[in-house]
Amino acid sequence: MTEKVEEYAAGIAKLADAEGELNRVADELYQLGRTVESSDQLRTTLSDRAIPASRRIGVLEDLLGDSASPVTVNLVSMLVGAGRGNHIGPIADELVRQAAESRGQAVAEVRSAVALSEDQRERLRGALSKATGLNIDVVVVVDPEILGGVVAQVGDTVFDGSVRTRLEKMKERLS
């Protein structure tokens, strides 16, 4: 499946880039991919061919909401129509990687309890670039379990500045 994932991601990248929406599509598809990956029921629904494609597409359109780019909606519809709805997560991951690579960047997945402003993302990008020595593209995933702070992963390296981890370390020291 890896080769197919790469092919779909490359195709989506070309189409989104032709529309001038590559970064937006990559970000929106990445967020959708995280949602799909976190729900067994959603993945099952998207892979159930007994459910008409139009209903499966409708589920994803509801998840994307009205703020999503029409390009993203059309590409997601294409994936579902091609029977790849349950592979949105891996395709999104590969799309983000390819888009960042085309800009000479590495991807940092950042988990935060709340959405980050553009200024916060830029400062975080600068700090991660300095820490890793790489040109970084930040992808933010909102994860309420973080409580506060952020957890960033660049490749195999994890930078954990979450409140949860700080509290756990404090608890260990007090014990």
Sequence and secondary structure as in RCSB ss.txt:
>XXXX:A:sequence
MTEKVEEYAAGIAKLADAEGELNRVADELYQLGRTVESSDQLRTTLSDRAIPASRRIGVLEDLLGDSASPVTVNL
VSMLVGAGRGNHIGPIADELVRQAAESRGQAVAEVRSAVALSEDQRERLRGALSKATGLNIDVVVVVDPEILGGV
VAQVGDTVFDGSVRTRLEKMKERLS
>XXXX:A:secstr
 HHHHHHHHHHHHHHHHHTT HHHHHHHHHHHHHHHHT HHHHHHHH TTS HHHHHHHHHHHH TTS HHHHHH
HHHHHHTT GGGHHHHHHHHHHHHHHHTT EEEEEEESS   HHHHHHHHHHHHHHHSS EEEEEEE GGG SSE
EEEETTEEEE  HHHHHHHHHHHH 
